[in-house]
Amino acid sequence: MPVTVIAAKPAASEVQPEKYRFIVNLTDPVFRGYYHGKKKHDDDMEAMLERARAAGVKSMIITGGSLHESKEAIELAKQLGFYATAGCHPTRSSQFDQFRGGPEKYLEALDQLIAANLTGKGRVVAVGECGLDYDRTHFAPKDVQRRHFRSQLALAKKYHLPLFLHSRAAHQDFVQILRDEGFDKDGGKAVGGNGGVVHSFTGTAEEAAELMDMGFHVSVNGCSLKTADNLAVAKSIRPDKIMLETDAPWCSLTSTHASKAHLTSMPPALNALYFPPATKPESFVYGRPVKGRNEPTAIGGVAWVIHKLNEGIPFEKVTEKAWKNTVEVFGLTELQ
């Protein structure tokens, strides 16, 4: 993350946790105590939110991965005063064809959902999660994914919303569809688009550069920081195009990842906030995180790794740049 700033790395004694602010994404029944449909512990959503607030999380974007989940995301965002996205994840894109009335009715329902929630609490700030995932074609064939990715781009144009994008092992087709639909430069503004972010990025530096040159942002989380190659790619993301995320409850930063070496230097005050001690689900204690479940607090750890990859750039500057990028792309004017 090359930034033309010369500054000393803050000493641990200078670290002030309240100075670092974040926006994260969140949606999954595990935060209600349900794992694979089975209840393992009490609902601890409020305790999780308290930990997130203490870690500097100022707001959240709750991601919709299907029509049904988008409705749930919007409702939860309304209750909590957060934001939501609406769309269909590529692995669920077969739902378009299985929907009563067919794909046109599914797209129409997404359209109506977005139109009804463009203002106020819980408003929709992006179309997605949509895109392509060629690692999991057993859920939806490639041609089905391509067809329904393309149809959702029409919604982004219609409502001038940014895109919340997913691309896994499908970069060439992913980029070709975006180009075909007019998103080849400036995030598609010439055709009514409004940019967006390719989230949970695990591609190459060349792929990241191509996306940035088209006007898109690139977001990293624990899955983006697993290997030495991943770290090199993360470092290559331009400061004006970087975003940070957790993809909670998935994509944790773990002890087996290359990122671990950078986390060891985190000041204890921050480590206690971003990675508080956790217990197993069967030993659940209200107020403590659950092992194996990524939480929004961990976004601070993602930011710390990016900070360490860019020696000399203060931690606060990394967090503020990612914050400003997120606020600007998703139009979160209430947070400015």
Secondary structure as a PSIPRED ss2 file (coil, helix, strand):
# PSIPRED VFORMAT (PSIPRED V4.0)

   1 M C   1.000  0.000  0.000
   2 P C   1.000  0.000  0.000
   3 V C   1.000  0.000  0.000
   4 T C   1.000  0.000  0.000
   5 V C   1.000  0.000  0.000
   6 I C   1.000  0.000  0.000
   7 A C   1.000  0.000  0.000
   8 A C   1.000  0.000  0.000
   9 K C   1.000  0.000  0.000
  10 P C   1.000  0.000  0.000
  11 A C   1.000  0.000  0.000
  12 A H   0.000  1.000  0.000
  13 S H   0.000  1.000  0.000
  14 E H   0.000  1.000  0.000
  15 V C   1.000  0.000  0.000
  16 Q C   1.000  0.000  0.000
  17 P H   0.000  1.000  0.000
  18 E H   0.000  1.000  0.000
  19 K H   0.000  1.000  0.000
  20 Y C   1.000  0.000  0.000
  21 R C   1.000  0.000  0.000
  22 F E   0.000  0.000  1.000
  23 I E   0.000  0.000  1.000
  24 V E   0.000  0.000  1.000
  25 N E   0.000  0.000  1.000
  26 L E   0.000  0.000  1.000
  27 T C   1.000  0.000  0.000
  28 D C   1.000  0.000  0.000
  29 P H   0.000  1.000  0.000
  30 V H   0.000  1.000  0.000
  31 F H   0.000  1.000  0.000
  32 R H   0.000  1.000  0.000
  33 G C   1.000  0.000  0.000
  34 Y E   0.000  0.000  1.000
  35 Y E   0.000  0.000  1.000
  36 H C   1.000  0.000  0.000
  37 G C   1.000  0.000  0.000
  38 K E   0.000  0.000  1.000
  39 K E   0.000  0.000  1.000
  40 K C   1.000  0.000  0.000
  41 H C   1.000  0.000  0.000
  42 D C   1.000  0.000  0.000
  43 D C   1.000  0.000  0.000
  44 D C   1.000  0.000  0.000
  45 M H   0.000  1.000  0.000
  46 E H   0.000  1.000  0.000
  47 A H   0.000  1.000  0.000
  48 M H   0.000  1.000  0.000
  49 L H   0.000  1.000  0.000
  50 E H   0.000  1.000  0.000
  51 R H   0.000  1.000  0.000
  52 A H   0.000  1.000  0.000
  53 R H   0.000  1.000  0.000
  54 A H   0.000  1.000  0.000
  55 A C   1.000  0.000  0.000
  56 G C   1.000  0.000  0.000
  57 V E   0.000  0.000  1.000
  58 K E   0.000  0.000  1.000
  59 S E   0.000  0.000  1.000
  60 M E   0.000  0.000  1.000
  61 I E   0.000  0.000  1.000
  62 I E   0.000  0.000  1.000
  63 T C   1.000  0.000  0.000
  64 G C   1.000  0.000  0.000
  65 G C   1.000  0.000  0.000
  66 S C   1.000  0.000  0.000
  67 L H   0.000  1.000  0.000
  68 H H   0.000  1.000  0.000
  69 E H   0.000  1.000  0.000
  70 S H   0.000  1.000  0.000
  71 K H   0.000  1.000  0.000
  72 E H   0.000  1.000  0.000
  73 A H   0.000  1.000  0.000
  74 I H   0.000  1.000  0.000
  75 E H   0.000  1.000  0.000
  76 L H   0.000  1.000  0.000
  77 A H   0.000  1.000  0.000
  78 K H   0.000  1.000  0.000
  79 Q H   0.000  1.000  0.000
  80 L H   0.000  1.000  0.000
  81 G C   1.000  0.000  0.000
  82 F C   1.000  0.000  0.000
  83 Y E   0.000  0.000  1.000
  84 A E   0.000  0.000  1.000
  85 T E   0.000  0.000  1.000
  86 A E   0.000  0.000  1.000
  87 G C   1.000  0.000  0.000
  88 C C   1.000  0.000  0.000
  89 H C   1.000  0.000  0.000
  90 P H   0.000  1.000  0.000
  91 T H   0.000  1.000  0.000
  92 R H   0.000  1.000  0.000
  93 S C   1.000  0.000  0.000
  94 S H   0.000  1.000  0.000
  95 Q H   0.000  1.000  0.000
  96 F H   0.000  1.000  0.000
  97 D H   0.000  1.000  0.000
  98 Q H   0.000  1.000  0.000
  99 F C   1.000  0.000  0.000
 100 R C   1.000  0.000  0.000
 101 G C   1.000  0.000  0.000
 102 G C   1.000  0.000  0.000
 103 P H   0.000  1.000  0.000
 104 E H   0.000  1.000  0.000
 105 K H   0.000  1.000  0.000
 106 Y H   0.000  1.000  0.000
 107 L H   0.000  1.000  0.000
 108 E H   0.000  1.000  0.000
 109 A H   0.000  1.000  0.000
 110 L H   0.000  1.000  0.000
 111 D H   0.000  1.000  0.000
 112 Q H   0.000  1.000  0.000
 113 L H   0.000  1.000  0.000
 114 I H   0.000  1.000  0.000
 115 A H   0.000  1.000  0.000
 116 A C   1.000  0.000  0.000
 117 N C   1.000  0.000  0.000
 118 L C   1.000  0.000  0.000
 119 T C   1.000  0.000  0.000
 120 G C   1.000  0.000  0.000
 121 K C   1.000  0.000  0.000
 122 G C   1.000  0.000  0.000
 123 R C   1.000  0.000  0.000
 124 V E   0.000  0.000  1.000
 125 V E   0.000  0.000  1.000
 126 A E   0.000  0.000  1.000
 127 V E   0.000  0.000  1.000
 128 G E   0.000  0.000  1.000
 129 E E   0.000  0.000  1.000
 130 C E   0.000  0.000  1.000
 131 G E   0.000  0.000  1.000
 132 L E   0.000  0.000  1.000
 133 D E   0.000  0.000  1.000
 134 Y C   1.000  0.000  0.000
 135 D C   1.000  0.000  0.000
 136 R C   1.000  0.000  0.000
 137 T C   1.000  0.000  0.000
 138 H C   1.000  0.000  0.000
 139 F C   1.000  0.000  0.000
 140 A C   1.000  0.000  0.000
 141 P C   1.000  0.000  0.000
 142 K H   0.000  1.000  0.000
 143 D H   0.000  1.000  0.000
 144 V H   0.000  1.000  0.000
 145 Q H   0.000  1.000  0.000
 146 R H   0.000  1.000  0.000
 147 R H   0.000  1.000  0.000
 148 H H   0.000  1.000  0.000
 149 F H   0.000  1.000  0.000
 150 R H   0.000  1.000  0.000
 151 S H   0.000  1.000  0.000
 152 Q H   0.000  1.000  0.000
 153 L H   0.000  1.000  0.000
 154 A H   0.000  1.000  0.000
 155 L H   0.000  1.000  0.000
 156 A H   0.000  1.000  0.000
 157 K H   0.000  1.000  0.000
 158 K H   0.000  1.000  0.000
 159 Y H   0.000  1.000  0.000
 160 H C   1.000  0.000  0.000
 161 L C   1.000  0.000  0.000
 162 P C   1.000  0.000  0.000
 163 L E   0.000  0.000  1.000
 164 F E   0.000  0.000  1.000
 165 L E   0.000  0.000  1.000
 166 H E   0.000  0.000  1.000
 167 S E   0.000  0.000  1.000
 168 R E   0.000  0.000  1.000
 169 A C   1.000  0.000  0.000
 170 A C   1.000  0.000  0.000
 171 H H   0.000  1.000  0.000
 172 Q H   0.000  1.000  0.000
 173 D H   0.000  1.000  0.000
 174 F H   0.000  1.000  0.000
 175 V H   0.000  1.000  0.000
 176 Q H   0.000  1.000  0.000
 177 I H   0.000  1.000  0.000
 178 L H   0.000  1.000  0.000
 179 R H   0.000  1.000  0.000
 180 D H   0.000  1.000  0.000
 181 E C   1.000  0.000  0.000
 182 G C   1.000  0.000  0.000
 183 F C   1.000  0.000  0.000
 184 D C   1.000  0.000  0.000
 185 K C   1.000  0.000  0.000
 186 D H   0.000  1.000  0.000
 187 G H   0.000  1.000  0.000
 188 G H   0.000  1.000  0.000
 189 K H   0.000  1.000  0.000
 190 A H   0.000  1.000  0.000
 191 V H   0.000  1.000  0.000
 192 G C   1.000  0.000  0.000
 193 G C   1.000  0.000  0.000
 194 N C   1.000  0.000  0.000
 195 G C   1.000  0.000  0.000
 196 G E   0.000  0.000  1.000
 197 V E   0.000  0.000  1.000
 198 V E   0.000  0.000  1.000
 199 H C   1.000  0.000  0.000
 200 S C   1.000  0.000  0.000
 201 F C   1.000  0.000  0.000
 202 T C   1.000  0.000  0.000
 203 G C   1.000  0.000  0.000
 204 T C   1.000  0.000  0.000
 205 A H   0.000  1.000  0.000
 206 E H   0.000  1.000  0.000
 207 E H   0.000  1.000  0.000
 208 A H   0.000  1.000  0.000
 209 A H   0.000  1.000  0.000
 210 E H   0.000  1.000  0.000
 211 L H   0.000  1.000  0.000
 212 M H   0.000  1.000  0.000
 213 D H   0.000  1.000  0.000
 214 M C   1.000  0.000  0.000
 215 G C   1.000  0.000  0.000
 216 F C   1.000  0.000  0.000
 217 H E   0.000  0.000  1.000
 218 V E   0.000  0.000  1.000
 219 S E   0.000  0.000  1.000
 220 V E   0.000  0.000  1.000
 221 N C   1.000  0.000  0.000
 222 G H   0.000  1.000  0.000
 223 C H   0.000  1.000  0.000
 224 S H   0.000  1.000  0.000
 225 L H   0.000  1.000  0.000
 226 K C   1.000  0.000  0.000
 227 T C   1.000  0.000  0.000
 228 A H   0.000  1.000  0.000
 229 D H   0.000  1.000  0.000
 230 N H   0.000  1.000  0.000
 231 L H   0.000  1.000  0.000
 232 A H   0.000  1.000  0.000
 233 V H   0.000  1.000  0.000
 234 A H   0.000  1.000  0.000
 235 K H   0.000  1.000  0.000
 236 S H   0.000  1.000  0.000
 237 I C   1.000  0.000  0.000
 238 R C   1.000  0.000  0.000
 239 P H   0.000  1.000  0.000
 240 D H   0.000  1.000  0.000
 241 K H   0.000  1.000  0.000
 242 I E   0.000  0.000  1.000
 243 M E   0.000  0.000  1.000
 244 L E   0.000  0.000  1.000
 245 E C   1.000  0.000  0.000
 246 T C   1.000  0.000  0.000
 247 D C   1.000  0.000  0.000
 248 A E   0.000  0.000  1.000
 249 P C   1.000  0.000  0.000
 250 W C   1.000  0.000  0.000
 251 C C   1.000  0.000  0.000
 252 S C   1.000  0.000  0.000
 253 L C   1.000  0.000  0.000
 254 T C   1.000  0.000  0.000
 255 S C   1.000  0.000  0.000
 256 T C   1.000  0.000  0.000
 257 H C   1.000  0.000  0.000
 258 A C   1.000  0.000  0.000
 259 S C   1.000  0.000  0.000
 260 K H   0.000  1.000  0.000
 261 A H   0.000  1.000  0.000
 262 H H   0.000  1.000  0.000
 263 L H   0.000  1.000  0.000
 264 T C   1.000  0.000  0.000
 265 S C   1.000  0.000  0.000
 266 M C   1.000  0.000  0.000
 267 P C   1.000  0.000  0.000
 268 P H   0.000  1.000  0.000
 269 A H   0.000  1.000  0.000
 270 L H   0.000  1.000  0.000
 271 N H   0.000  1.000  0.000
 272 A H   0.000  1.000  0.000
 273 L H   0.000  1.000  0.000
 274 Y H   0.000  1.000  0.000
 275 F C   1.000  0.000  0.000
 276 P C   1.000  0.000  0.000
 277 P C   1.000  0.000  0.000
 278 A C   1.000  0.000  0.000
 279 T E   0.000  0.000  1.000
 280 K C   1.000  0.000  0.000
 281 P H   0.000  1.000  0.000
 282 E H   0.000  1.000  0.000
 283 S H   0.000  1.000  0.000
 284 F C   1.000  0.000  0.000
 285 V C   1.000  0.000  0.000
 286 Y C   1.000  0.000  0.000
 287 G C   1.000  0.000  0.000
 288 R C   1.000  0.000  0.000
 289 P C   1.000  0.000  0.000
 290 V E   0.000  0.000  1.000
 291 K C   1.000  0.000  0.000
 292 G C   1.000  0.000  0.000
 293 R C   1.000  0.000  0.000
 294 N C   1.000  0.000  0.000
 295 E C   1.000  0.000  0.000
 296 P H   0.000  1.000  0.000
 297 T H   0.000  1.000  0.000
 298 A H   0.000  1.000  0.000
 299 I H   0.000  1.000  0.000
 300 G H   0.000  1.000  0.000
 301 G H   0.000  1.000  0.000
 302 V H   0.000  1.000  0.000
 303 A H   0.000  1.000  0.000
 304 W H   0.000  1.000  0.000
 305 V H   0.000  1.000  0.000
 306 I H   0.000  1.000  0.000
 307 H H   0.000  1.000  0.000
 308 K H   0.000  1.000  0.000
 309 L H   0.000  1.000  0.000
 310 N C   1.000  0.000  0.000
 311 E C   1.000  0.000  0.000
 312 G C   1.000  0.000  0.000
 313 I C   1.000  0.000  0.000
 314 P C   1.000  0.000  0.000
 315 F H   0.000  1.000  0.000
 316 E H   0.000  1.000  0.000
 317 K H   0.000  1.000  0.000
 318 V H   0.000  1.000  0.000
 319 T H   0.000  1.000  0.000
 320 E H   0.000  1.000  0.000
 321 K H   0.000  1.000  0.000
 322 A H   0.000  1.000  0.000
 323 W H   0.000  1.000  0.000
 324 K H   0.000  1.000  0.000
 325 N H   0.000  1.000  0.000
 326 T H   0.000  1.000  0.000
 327 V H   0.000  1.000  0.000
 328 E H   0.000  1.000  0.000
 329 V H   0.000  1.000  0.000
 330 F H   0.000  1.000  0.000
 331 G C   1.000  0.000  0.000
 332 L C   1.000  0.000  0.000
 333 T H   0.000  1.000  0.000
 334 E H   0.000  1.000  0.000
 335 L H   0.000  1.000  0.000
 336 Q C   1.000  0.000  0.000
